[in-house]
Amino acid sequence: MEGENKSSGSNKRTAEERDKDDPLKSRKLNSSNTICYLQILGNGMDTHDTSPSVLLFFDSKSIIFNAGEGLQRFCTEQKIPLSKIHYIFLTRVCSETAGGLPGLLLTLDRHKLYVRVRGPSDLKYLVDALRSFIPNAALHYSEGFGPSHGSVDLMNDKDVKISAIFLQPTLSEGQPGDMSVVYVCELPEIKGRFDDKKALALGVGPGPNRGQLVKGISVKSDCQDIMVHPSDVMGPSLPGPIVLIVDCPKESHLQQLLSTESFNNYFSGSPKSSKAVSCIVHLSPASVVSSPKYHNWMARFGSAQHIMAGHERKNIKIPILKSSARFTARLSYLCPQFFPGPESNSICSSEDSDPKLCESIAAENLQKFVLRPHSKQGLDKSCVPSLLVPTEIIDELHSEIPDIAVAAQNVRQLWHASTGSAGEISSARDVKFSVEGPWLDDNTLPSCLENIGREDLEIIFLGTGSSQPSKYRNVSSIHINIFSKGGLLLDCGEGTLGQLKRRYGVDKADDVVRGLRCIWISHMHADHHAGLARILAHRRELLKETPHEPILVVGPGQLKNYLDAYQRLEDLDMMFLDCQHTTKDSLGAFRNKPTNGQIDSADNVTEIKSLKKILGAAGLEALISFSVFHCEQAFGVVLKAAERINSVGKAIPGWKIVYSGDTRPCKALIEASRDATILIHEASTYIKLFTRMAFRASLILATFEDGKVEDAVKKNHSTSEEAVKVGNLAGAYRILLTHFSQRYPKISVFDETYMHNAGIAFDMMSVNIADLPALPKVLPYLKILFRNEIALKESDDIHEL
């Protein structure tokens, strides 16, 4: 999602050429599709953070309804080719239904692929906002429609006719973001068989006349003075299946759903009804679906199969991103202190939809409703994934790496002093290690960690990948958890809300979102901020009945342009402060003279005062941004805790976190990182191609490739070795590497000679400040866990479009 949008090969074209030639028209449609089905794409089903998507699959193309956060990552996991997506239809235009659209459009644009995006007229507000960071070519085929009192035809080709029926709430009519759409998908009828014997008997032999009859055109008999009609020689046609995608988001939309006459054509037994509906997918929430009026409306469709895809509590138990869940479970077995298992969710006793709701069934991930061939029409659960059983994952791990149990025991010993008391970190002298390394000899403890408590600070890595999400790593986001004092987010890539729900549980994550005091964004590449609107909108919804202050967003000035444009669509309940006004010089100028030229508006003064208030409530002394070397308006940040007084009255300095954002090694970063307690540094580029791992975990032989260093320089990123050197030059106590290239989806290849005070971050990793001494000591054991993993070239999943 960052850097230049480049492509290779003969498909490379200029923007002017793309405008003259619609590349969508070059995709050939197959007029005789033999396979068609509807499928539930489960993004958001286990986390309840976004609307699931619905796939309408044909042999020649795919159509997707709604593109919530995580859609691209889900498609990568399930090997659903993005190149086959021709249309995306949005039932509503908001972060819940369209949060995954920016990332998807950017990925397709890099490969010179384009998709038509259609949605209610509010779509124009989203498109205007996205122009802040998405190329015009990627947005060229996005178009809003309506509103209308009847149905509106949106597409009608050889495969399907799609029309829209509008729902507007009875209250606040015309407010952006309130309009919802029901989509009606009608497949053409299947013509009956041509009867050769009847045709010959009527004097129509082989030739063009038979083709005319098949097309529905009457012809004159070849040898008789009669007209032959299609009904004379064709068997009865089968009506095409009809599917409805229904999103009635609030009770205020329900009245129009119940009163819209356009549905009369589809009700069973209605005088105006001439069409039978095969399947209805309900995206409506439980608060609406539970209404008796809604039940009665559903019943009017006769024998139609109803699939209830509003957030079913039963789906919380089944991880949608199965590869990532399995990966995290293996890490948790080895080191539960840094990789705690997900917190449990409350599950309602009634796990399925009400069985009295007509022919209704709760939606499940990858569940299908087959539309063609006609002989197989109906539900198909063959692709629905099974429950992930933790014991099976660990049994498999033991079989694969027999000595992993000993490694896990040794890791646990790191958290037990020789006295046997839990919760303390032993020194290297106290533990008999099965691995060796220079990182095991450092027992120096910085003064800020003296008598540190476990509820002072925890750093949770929600996304540790770069550019675009992969099976194992989401894009950038870090939760700074200050426990009872709230928390902050450092960057907020797409899917951040879903990752919070995976880490804390669906319900407890809402408390975390309520407690967010500030969100800091490093720069305008989408992998660092595309999840921001979803977090802000969700927080606004959670706090709508509670007196509260708007959240403070600190970011590059360009981000304000995007957020201001987006708020025409939905209120984000936020204040904005430019990173430029949180630099050391700007904050110093504010303290000395709040009205001088560096602080150029009353709004900035208000927001800086708000920042100081927020920091004080969070127990922080400072938040200081500094410029880094990556792109225009790119920043890193320093978070400094206030000093504390211990039980005997001694003043203990506060901890210091430095986050690099994306950058080349630079003087500003080194200066900002002086004596940091922990430096979180990007390491997007690995210097590695050929790797041989010996049986002993301590031995890794790697050949560094100069091209990777050149790649880092070209893209203004850092290699892992450069990141560690920056930390060492600055005297940082611990260095955590993150923002890894998706070429290496699981673990980087590192040279142990420079990792004595460093660690590697993974998604869902939780680093409590009290555990920092153990951070590098765990690294050799991770090598055992991944010793059978050969670092990939470019992940096949990334390019399988």
C-alpha positions, -999 to 999 in steps of 0.1 A, spaced: 0 0 0 30 22 1 55 36 -23 51 37 -60 22 18 -76 44 -1 -101 36 -30 -124 57 -51 -147 55 -66 -181 33 -56 -211 3 -48 -190 19 -15 -178 -1 15 -191 -3 52 -184 -33 69 -167 -43 86 -199 -44 52 -217 -65 37 -189 -90 66 -192 -94 60 -229 -97 23 -227 -119 7 -200 -99 -24 -190 -131 -39 -175 -145 -43 -210 -116 -65 -220 -127 -92 -195 -146 -117 -216 -179 -130 -202 -190 -165 -206 -226 -166 -217 -231 -203 -207 -220 -204 -171 -225 -239 -157 -215 -230 -121 -230 -203 -99 -232 -200 -62 -236 -176 -34 -210 -178 -6 -206 -162 28 -172 -147 32 -166 -146 69 -145 -115 75 -158 -101 108 -179 -131 117 -156 -142 146 -148 -106 158 -181 -87 151 -160 -57 140 -173 -54 104 -200 -66 81 -193 -100 64 -191 -100 26 -212 -121 3 -197 -136 -29 -218 -142 -60 -196 -166 -81 -198 -173 -118 -174 -192 -140 -164 -159 -157 -164 -135 -128 -171 -128 -92 -194 -101 -76 -189 -91 -40 -214 -75 -17 -198 -53 10 -160 -49 15 -155 -46 52 -121 -46 69 -101 -78 65 -116 -88 31 -83 -88 13 -66 -108 41 -95 -132 41 -92 -137 3 -55 -143 7 -62 -170 34 -88 -187 13 -70 -183 -21 -100 -164 -35 -84 -147 -66 -89 -109 -65 -85 -107 -103 -119 -123 -108 -138 -96 -88 -155 -75 -114 -180 -56 -92 -183 -46 -55 -218 -36 -44 -222 -18 -10 -254 -22 9 -244 10 29 -215 34 26 -197 34 60 -166 20 77 -185 -12 86 -193 -21 50 -164 -4 31 -135 -4 55 -116 -30 33 -121 -11 1 -90 12 2 -66 -16 6 -83 -38 -20 -83 -10 -46 -46 -2 -39 -36 -38 -44 -56 -42 -76 -42 -9 -89 -6 -21 -84 -14 -49 -108 -33 -27 -132 -66 -44 -123 -98 -24 -117 -131 -32 -102 -165 -14 -105 -177 -2 -71 -214 6 -68 -233 18 -38 -259 44 -26 -253 80 -36 -233 85 -4 -205 67 -22 -194 100 -36 -183 112 -1 -162 81 4 -146 84 -30 -138 121 -24 -121 112 9 -101 83 -6 -86 106 -33 -63 118 -5 -42 87 -8 -56 64 -36 -47 70 -73 -76 84 -94 -73 54 -118 -83 30 -89 -114 51 -82 -124 58 -118 -150 30 -119 -167 39 -86 -202 53 -89 -232 60 -66 -268 57 -75 -302 67 -63 -321 73 -41 -353 62 -58 -388 53 -47 -388 21 -68 -361 -3 -78 -331 7 -99 -315 -16 -124 -277 -16 -120 -265 -43 -143 -280 -67 -167 -257 -90 -187 -258 -127 -198 -251 -139 -163 -273 -118 -140 -295 -89 -136 -290 -68 -104 -313 -42 -92 -315 -21 -60 -343 -13 -36 -337 17 -13 -343 18 24 -341 52 42 -348 56 79 -380 73 90 -359 97 110 -332 121 98 -340 114 61 -312 125 38 -284 123 63 -253 108 46 -245 73 56 -281 64 66 -292 51 32 -293 13 28 -299 -9 -2 -315 -43 -7 -300 -60 -38 -320 -83 -60 -300 -107 -82 -319 -125 -109 -303 -151 -130 -318 -158 -165 -341 -187 -171 -326 -220 -183 -342 -227 -216 -358 -261 -222 -342 -287 -245 -347 -285 -282 -368 -315 -294 -353 -327 -327 -381 -351 -334 -408 -324 -331 -388 -300 -352 -384 -326 -380 -421 -335 -378 -429 -298 -383 -405 -295 -412 -376 -277 -395 -344 -295 -404 -308 -287 -393 -299 -251 -402 -303 -215 -391 -340 -218 -384 -333 -240 -355 -310 -213 -341 -338 -188 -344 -362 -210 -325 -337 -215 -297 -335 -177 -295 -373 -175 -291 -381 -164 -326 -408 -181 -347 -399 -194 -382 -416 -207 -413 -414 -245 -418 -390 -256 -444 -415 -279 -461 -449 -270 -447 -470 -239 -451 -471 -232 -413 -453 -211 -388 -433 -230 -362 -432 -213 -327 -405 -219 -301 -431 -235 -278 -437 -261 -305 -402 -275 -303 -387 -264 -270 -392 -281 -236 -404 -260 -207 -379 -234 -193 -367 -234 -157 -371 -200 -141 -338 -185 -131 -330 -184 -93 -334 -151 -75 -313 -140 -45 -319 -110 -22 -291 -94 -1 -310 -75 27 -294 -50 50 -319 -33 73 -294 -18 98 -318 -1 123 -354 -3 134 -358 31 118 -353 15 83 -378 -13 91 -409 6 82 -398 13 47 -387 -23 43 -422 -34 52 -440 -9 31 -419 -9 -1 -441 -21 -30 -412 -33 -51 -411 -65 -29 -446 -74 -40 -432 -90 -72 -413 -115 -51 -437 -124 -23 -451 -159 -25 -489 -159 -33 -491 -122 -40 -513 -113 -69 -484 -93 -84 -459 -121 -77 -445 -138 -108 -411 -148 -94 -400 -172 -67 -370 -162 -45 -345 -190 -39 -324 -175 -12 -322 -144 10 -291 -134 29 -299 -112 58 -271 -88 70 -296 -71 93 -285 -71 130 -303 -91 157 -320 -60 171 -339 -58 138 -342 -94 129 -358 -103 163 -388 -80 156 -421 -99 149 -427 -76 120 -394 -86 104 -404 -123 110 -437 -118 92 -419 -100 63 -396 -130 59 -425 -154 59 -440 -137 29 -412 -152 7 -426 -187 10 -401 -215 7 -371 -192 2 -340 -202 21 -331 -175 47 -294 -172 57 -290 -151 88 -256 -133 84 -260 -106 111 -235 -112 138 -243 -147 152 -226 -152 186 -218 -189 178 -194 -178 151 -171 -162 177 -158 -197 186 -144 -204 151 -114 -183 140 -119 -169 105 -81 -165 99 -73 -201 107 -36 -200 96 -30 -170 119 -48 -186 148 -28 -218 145 4 -198 142 -4 -178 174 -14 -210 193 21 -225 186 38 -193 198 15 -193 229 26 -228 237 62 -219 236 60 -186 254 25 -177 269 40 -147 287 47 -129 254 19 -147 235 -11 -150 258 -41 -169 244 -71 -149 234 -95 -140 262 -127 -159 263 -159 -145 248 -194 -149 263 -215 -170 241 -253 -168 241 -271 -200 250 -292 -197 219 -264 -203 193 -285 -206 162 -311 -184 146 -347 -189 158 -358 -222 142 -393 -207 138 -379 -181 114 -392 -197 82 -365 -218 64 -337 -200 83 -302 -210 91 -274 -192 108 -247 -182 84 -213 -199 87 -180 -190 71 -177 -202 35 -212 -216 35 -226 -218 0 -260 -217 -16 -257 -233 -50 -277 -216 -77 -264 -236 -107 -264 -264 -118 -302 -266 -111 -299 -302 -100 -276 -292 -71 -295 -260 -60 -295 -255 -23 -272 -252 8 -237 -266 6 -217 -267 38 -187 -287 24 -164 -257 26 -174 -247 62 -142 -249 83 -141 -271 114 -135 -259 149 -98 -253 156 -89 -276 184 -59 -263 204 -48 -297 216 -45 -310 181 -23 -280 172 0 -288 201 1 -325 194 11 -317 158 38 -294 171 52 -321 194 53 -345 165 70 -320 142 95 -307 168 99 -334 195 121 -312 217 97 -282 217 84 -293 252 118 -289 267 122 -256 250 88 -244 264 99 -256 299 131 -236 296 112 -205 286 89 -208 316 119 -210 338 128 -175 327 98 -162 346 108 -180 378 136 -170 401 157 -196 418 134 -192 448 106 -205 427 84 -174 430 63 -167 400 62 -134 381 99 -126 385 124 -128 357 155 -148 365 189 -139 353 209 -161 330 229 -174 360 197 -189 375 187 -210 346 203 -239 328 199 -230 291 198 -255 263 209 -228 238 237 -204 237 241 -168 225 256 -134 234 221 -121 244 221 -143 275 249 -124 293 233 -90 296 218 -85 331 220 -47 333 187 -32 343 179 5 335 168 25 365 133 31 351 126 -6 355 134 -7 392 104 -21 411 83 -18 379 48 -32 382 29 -54 357 2 -28 353 25 0 344 27 -7 307 21 -34 281 28 -31 243 5 -52 221 15 -57 185 -18 -58 165 -1 -57 131 36 -64 122 35 -67 84 41 -41 57 24 -30 26 -6 -54 26 -20 -80 50 -9 -116 48 -21 -148 63 3 -144 93 8 -107 97 -16 -78 95 -6 -43 87 8 -18 112 -7 -11 145 5 -11 181 -17 -8 212 1 10 242 -19 -4 271 -15 17 303 -42 -4 320 -65 17 343 -51 49 327 -63 40 292 -43 35 261 -30 48 228 -26 34 193 6 40 173 -6 36 137 -39 21 128 -38 -1 96 -68 -19 82 -81 -45 106 -69 -29 138 -103 -32 154 -106 -69 145 -71 -75 159 -81 -59 192 -111 -82 193 -89 -112 187 -65 -102 214 -90 -90 241 -122 -108 232 -152 -93 214 -167 -76 244 -136 -66 263 -121 -50 232 -150 -25 233 -137 -14 267 -102 -10 252 -117 12 224 -136 32 249 -104 38 269 -83 50 239 -70 85 247 -50 92 215 -42 77 181 -9 87 166 -3 81 129 32 81 114 25 89 77 0 87 49 7 53 35 -25 33 37 -10 3 56 -6 27 86 -39 45 87 -66 27 67 -82 12 99 -86 46 115 -121 55 104 -134 21 116 -119 25 151 -132 61 154 -167 53 141 -169 23 165 -158 43 195 -184 70 186 -211 43 186 -200 28 219 -200 62 237 -231 77 221 -250 75 253 -221 85 276 -207 120 282 -172 120 268 -145 140 251 -136 135 214 -106 114 209 -74 131 198 -58 120 165 -22 131 159 -9 127 124 6 143 93 -13 173 80 -24 153 49 -44 130 72 -66 158 83 -77 164 47 -88 127 45 -106 128 78 -124 160 71 -136 147 38 -146 114 54 -167 131 81 -191 142 55 -201 105 54 -201 96 91 -191 115 123 -158 103 137 -160 123 170 -124 134 170 -100 163 173 -69 165 151 -34 177 158 -7 179 132 25 160 141 44 192 131 29 208 162 41 180 185 78 182 176 102 193 203 106 227 188 69 234 184 60 222 219 88 243 233 75 273 215 40 267 228 53 266 264 72 298 259 46 318 240 14 299 230 4 325 204 36 328 184 38 319 147 46 282 151 13 276 167 -8 291 140 -45 288 151 -67 288 181 -77 252 172 -40 241 175 -37 258 209 -69 240 221 -57 207 208 -22 210 223 -39 218 257 -60 187 252 -29 167 244 -13 178 277 -45 169 296 -46 135 279 -10 128 287 -14 138 323 -44 114 327 -24 86 312 6 91 334 27 104 305 51 132 306 55 138 269 45 127 234 70 141 209 70 136 172 101 139 150 107 138 113 121 107 97 134 98 63 107 79 44 82 100 25 67 135 27 55 142 62 68 110 78 73 109 116 85 88 145 74 94 181 87 94 216 64 85 246 78 93 280 62 83 312 62 106 342 86 97 370 72 77 399 80 76 436 87 42 451 76 30 486 106 46 503 102 80 486 128 75 459 121 92 426 124 67 397 125 80 361 97 71 338 101 47 309 107 58 274 92 42 242 104 53 208 86 42 176 104 47 143 75 46 119 89 38 85 123 52 78 159 48 67 184 51 95 187 88 103 202 112 128 169 124 141 158 88 150 191 82 168 189 114 188 152 107 197 161 72 208 188 82 233 186 59 264 152 46 253 137 18 274 125 2 242 129 12 205 103 -2 182 119 -1 148 107 -11 114 127 -38 95 108 -40 63 137 -54 43 156 -86 51 192 -91 39 188 -127 30 182 -151 2 199 -184 10 195 -200 44 206 -233 59 194 -241 94 214 -267 114 197 -291 138 211 -271 167 189 -240 172 219 -218 178 233 -222 143 220 -202 114 242 -197 83 229 -169 60 242 -153 28 234 -116 27 223 -103 -6 234 -68 -15 202 -63 -36 182 -63 -4 202 -34 10 197 -15 -23 159 -23 -21 158 -8 14 176 23 3 153 27 -28 121 24 -7 134 44 23 131 15 47 156 -2 70 171 -36 71 170 -56 104 207 -51 110 204 -14 104 175 -11 128 195 -28 156 225 -6 149 204 25 153 192 12 187 227 4 198 241 38 187 213 54 208 219 33 238 184 17 238 179 -10 264 157 -32 242 150 -31 204 119 -47 189 118 -52 152 84 -49 133 68 -40 100 82 -70 82 81 -76 45 54 -100 35 81 -120 16 89 -136 50 55 -141 65 65 -159 97 100 -151 110 129 -131 97 163 -146 93 187 -128 117 224 -128 125 227 -136 162 259 -115 165 238 -83 166 207 -95 183 219 -95 219 194 -69 231 167 -73 204 135 -92 197 112 -99 168 76 -88 170 47 -110 159 10 -102 156 -7 -106 190 26 -104 209 22 -87 242 53 -73 259 48 -62 295 74 -37 306 83 -60 335 93 -87 311 117 -67 290 148 -84 305 136 -117 291 129 -104 256 162 -114 239 165 -145 260 133 -159 242 147 -153 208 168 -185 205 138 -206 214 118 -190 186 146 -203 163 137 -238 176 101 -233 168 108 -221 133 138 -242 125 119 -262 99 107 -230 82 126 -220 51 122 -183 45 101 -179 14 108 -158 -16 78 -136 -23 48 -152 -8 27 -169 -35 -4 -156 -18 6 -120 -24 7 -124 -61 -21 -149 -66 -45 -123 -78 
